[in-house]
Amino acid sequence: MALIDRYFEGKTAAISGAGDGIGRALAQRLNGAGCHLWLSDINTETLADTCALLDQSSAKVVSRRVDCGQRDELFAWAETVARDTPHLDALFNNAGVGYGARFEDSTEKNFEWLIDINFWGVVHGTRAFLPLLMQSERGHLVNLSSIFGMVGIPTQSAYNAAKFAVRGFSESLQAEYLQSSLAVTSVHPGGIQTSIARSARTDGSGALTEADERDEQFKKLAKTTPEQAAEIILRGTARGKRRILVGWDAWLIQQLIKILPTGYHWITARITND
């Protein structure tokens, strides 16, 4: 029996952003392992599609529409989960959105929209579910940052800000809960074949690019499938890893940062402009 199946069989987990991409792949893999799931997404149609893919005969699957940019909705979700189970073995703060614009072209509305979901969604989700996680014999808090939480990229100031913040938040909690039953993991995917580019907001010159074109360009670069990402994340979670890199590109960028910690911008700026 694989590590993931052995570790998660009979356990409980909540996943935000489970309507597609990595969130859906996590749900499918955990469901296959016999893990009881509480799923959320802002899109009820894609969330229902995810649930339709799951075997609900041997493991519980409960879904709820949640806007992770809204604190009250996250706390209300946690309250409903607490009525179903006395503890939670894992929380995957996965929900996220994209926004591309040079800072001078960015709007406060779109900048704050991304921060509310990608950063505050993680903070509020963690606070809402922490009591349930602490009731587990060994709880896992898994926060989805990004390789963009380790490297600055032109036109991604909002996304970089949020993902760097998720990394810092997670690493602070790793220190705080070092001697406790809670394991905290910061996940840094590279390019994953999801719909994030298609659904991203844009301003400035980026707004001239159609969603289909953005999606096509992104998926030419993104070589890791959501299923591959879920496998890596869940193996790392089961092992209690504090940092998980997902994809060869994430590993490559980490090496670049080690070699050129303050000089890599010359490379990322050139690649982005090209």
N, C-alpha and C positions, 0 to 999 in steps of 0.2 A: 504494500500500500504506500502511495506517495506521501511525502511529508505533509503536504497541504491537506490531504484527506485525513491523515491520522490526527493532525493537530486541530482541525476545525470541525470535525464530526461532532454533532450535538451541541456545538457552541452557538453563541448569539452575536449578531453583528448588525450595525446600521451603516448605510451608505447613502451619502447625498450625491446628487447628480447621477442617479442610476438609470436615467432614460436612454443613454447611449454611451458610446466611447468606452473609456476605462471603467466607468461606473457600472455599465451593463456587463462588461466582461468580468469584473469582480463579482457581481451578483451571480452570474452563471457558474463561475468556478466554485464559489462558496456553496451555492445550492447543490452542485454536483457532489460536494464533500459532505452534505448533510447538515449544513449550518442554517440555523433559523435566521431569517432576514427581515429587517425593517428598512424599506427603501423610500427615497424621496426624490423628486425632481419638480422643476417648475412647469414642465410640459407633461400634461396628463396623458396625451396620446402616446408619446414615446415611452413613458413610464409603464403604461398598460402593455405596450409591445414587449418591454422587458419582462414583465410578469408572465406574459403568455409563453415565454421561452423557458420558464422555470417549472420544475417538477414540485408541485405543492402537496403531493401525497405523503411524502416522508419528512418534509421540513416546512416549517411555517414561513409564509411570505406575506408581509403586510406592507401596503404602499400608501403614500400620502403625498398630495401636492404641497410643496414647500418652496417658497422663494427665499433662498439663502442670503439674500441681501436684506431681509427683514428679520430683526432680532426676535420679535414676538412669535413669528411663525416657527422659528427653530425651537424656541422654548415650548411652544404648544406641541410640536412634534415629539420632543423628548418626554413630555408629560404623557402622551398617548402610549409611547413605548414603555414607560415605567408602569403603566397599568397592565401591560402584558407580561413583563418579565422583571424579576427583582434585581437582575444584574445584566450588564452588557459586557461581552468579552472583547469586542472590537468596534471602534468607530472609525470610519473612513471619511474624512472631510475632503471629498473629491470634487464637489461642484465648482465650476470655474467658467469664466468667459474671457474673450479676447477683445482688445481694442488697439488699433494701430493708427498712430498719428505722430508727426513731429511735435515736440512739446509746444512750440509756438502756435501750432494749428489746433492743438487739443482744446476741448471745452471742459469746463469744470463739471458739467452735468455728466458727461461720459466718463471722465476721470473718476469721479466719485462713484458712479455706477459700478465700475470695475472694482474699485477698492472695497466697496460695500459687500460685494459677493466674494471676491477672491481672498480678501484678508479678514474683514469683519465677520464674514460667514464662518471662517475657520475659528476665530476667537469665540464668537457667540455659540457655535456648535459645540466647541470644547467645554465651555462653561455650562451649557445646558445638559450635556450628557456626562459630565465628570462624576457626579454622584453615582450613577449607574456603573461607570467604569471602575470606580473605586470599590464597588461591592463584588467585583469579580475576583476570583483567586489570582488571576493574572490578566489584567486589562491591557488592551493595546489601543493607543491613540495614534492614528496614522494620518498625517497631514500632507496633502498633495501640494508641494511647492512646484518647482520646475528647474530645469537646467538654467532657465532665465532668472532663477533665484540665486545664481552664482556668477553670472556674467551679464554685463550691461550691453544692450542691443539698441541701435538707433530705431526710432519710431515706437519703442516699447517701454517708454518711461513709466506709464501707469502699471503695466503688467510686471515690469521689473520691480517697481516699488512694492507691489503686493506680494510677489513671490519671494523677494528678499525678506520682507517682513514675516512671512509664514516660516521661512527658514529660521530667522532669529527667534521668533516666538517659540518654535518647536525646540530649538537648542536650549533656550532658557528653561523650558519645562523639563527637558532631559536632566538638567542639573538639579532642579527642584525636587523631582521625583526619583532621583537616582537610587535611594535606599527604600523605595516603596514597591508595591505590587504593580505599578503602572509603567509600562514600556511606551516610550514616545518615539515615533519614527517620522523623519522628514524625507519625503519622496521627491526625487528630481528626475522626471522623465525628459528625454530629448524629444525628437519629433515622433509623435504617435499618430497613426492614421485615424483621426477623429474628425468631427465636423466643426471644430472650434474656429477654423479660419472662415468657413462659410457663414457662421452665425456671428462673427466678430463685428463690432462697430468700427467705423473708420471716419477720419476727418482729414482735411487737407488733400494732398495729391492721392492718398490712399483711397479716398472716397470715390475716385474715378474708376476704380477697379470693381468689376461685377463679382458677386458672391461666388458664382461658378468658377470664374477665373482664379480667384483667391484660393478656392478649395483645390483646384487642379494643381496650382503652383505649389501649395503646401504639401500635397500628397506625393508630389515628385521627390520632395526632400525627406518626408517622414517615412521611414522604412520599417518601423516597429509597429506591429498590429496591436490593437487593444488587448487581444487574448494573450499575446506574448508579454505585454506589460503587466497584466493581471497576475500571470504566473510568477514573474519576478517579484512583484510587490508582495504577494501572499507568502512566497518562500521566505523573503526577508522579514516579514512580519512574524511568521512562526518562529524564526530564529532570534527575534528580538533585536534586529539591526537598527541602529540609530539613524543611519543615512542609507538610502537606497538609490542608486543610479539606474536608470532604465534606458537601455539602448546604447549602441556603440558610439553614437554622436554625443551622448551625455558624457561618456567616459573620455572621449577625445577632447571635449571642451574643458573638462576638469584638468586634463594634462596641460592644455594650453594655458590655463590660469596659473598652474604651478610654475610653468616656465616663464611666463610673462605676466606676473600678477598686476602690474600697473601699465603694461604696454600692449595688452591684447587688443585695445580699442582700434589700433591701426589696422588690424586684420578684420575685426568684425565690421568696422565702418566700410572698408573696401568691399567686403563680400555683400553687405546689404545694399550698397550703392550700385553694385554690378547687377 
